[in-house]
Amino acid sequence: MPLSDKQRKFLRAHAHALNPVVRVASQGLKPTVLEEIELALNHHELIKVKVSAGEREARDALIAEICAHSGAELVQRIGHVAVLYRKNPEKTVIELPRG
């Protein structure tokens, strides 16, 4: 289910104080990095990922690949940092406002 503008705004406000929990280096996405993103999303639901690829297109491609692999929604991207959200159906951590 895509996020509404109200929900994105709510998540951006929550993500403001967060530090990146996963860093993707210039070597790209390795299975261990994808596994770490999965674990972080399961535990926190809302995470920041720092992508250290050189060009903007390369960063966008890596972020799109992360979202496709993990099923997460891209909330926001500023520079090298992307904010991702995926609801944990077993243990909800963040209650989103209604759309």
C-alpha positions, 0 to 999 in steps of 0.5 A: 500500500503506497504511503499518503502525503500525510503519512510521508510527512509523519514519517519524515518527522520521525526520521529526522532524529535518526542516524543511518543504521546501514551504509552501502559502500561503493562496492554495491549491494552485497547479500550481507548488506541486504540481510542487514537492511531486512533485519533493521526494517523488521526491528525498527520499521523506519530506517536511514540508509547511507548510499556512498555511490558517486553519481546521483543516478547510481545512488537512485538505482541502488535505492530502487534496488533496495526498495524492490528487494526489501519491499520498503517504501522510499519516504525521502532521499536527501543527498546520500541518505535515504529514509525507508519504511516497511510495516512489520505485520507481527509487531507494529512499532510505528502507528501511521495516521490515517491516509 
